[in-house]
Amino acid sequence: MSSPAELARSPVLLYDGSCGLCQGSVQWLLRRDRRGVLRFAALQSKAAAGLLAAAGATGPLPDSVVLLDGRGVHVKSAAALAVAGRLGLPWSLARVFWLVPRPLRDWVYDQVAKNRYRWFGRKTECLLPTPALRARFLDLGE
């Protein structure tokens, strides 16, 4: 799978492929990641399982979003802030939220994650990326 050096250059965001909020967030990120740095895979995919195993991710992980990059495995609010930091201005200004204690950041994250299906719906199908974006999705062949 991806080596730490590859993940440092092109991190992978693993997201809940059946979540309306998560799918919408991926679409939002694709429009704002102008440098094309982020790659994506559904958490339910074989590609995600392989990446997590290669990264040595053990224990319970959130079922909403996980970021794998050259520094390791990031979950919950840390994943969201790390992604925002890679987008450039104005989105990288979200880094200021690193000053908020992690338990508080993660509590807010958990509230949204707990209610995401009720608020944003559950999807049975993923949106297919355009041919230009296909290479950024690691789980398309599954």
Salt bridges, closest charged atoms under 4 A:
ASP16 OD2 - ARG116 NH2 2.88
ASP33 OD2 - ARG136 NH2 2.46
ASP63 OD1 - ARG116 NH2 3.17
ASP69 OD2 - ARG71 NH2 3.60
ASP69 OD1 - HIS74 NE2 2.83
ASP69 OD2 - ARG86 NH2 3.11
ASP106 OD2 - ARG102 NE 3.13
ASP110 OD1 - LYS76 NZ 3.04
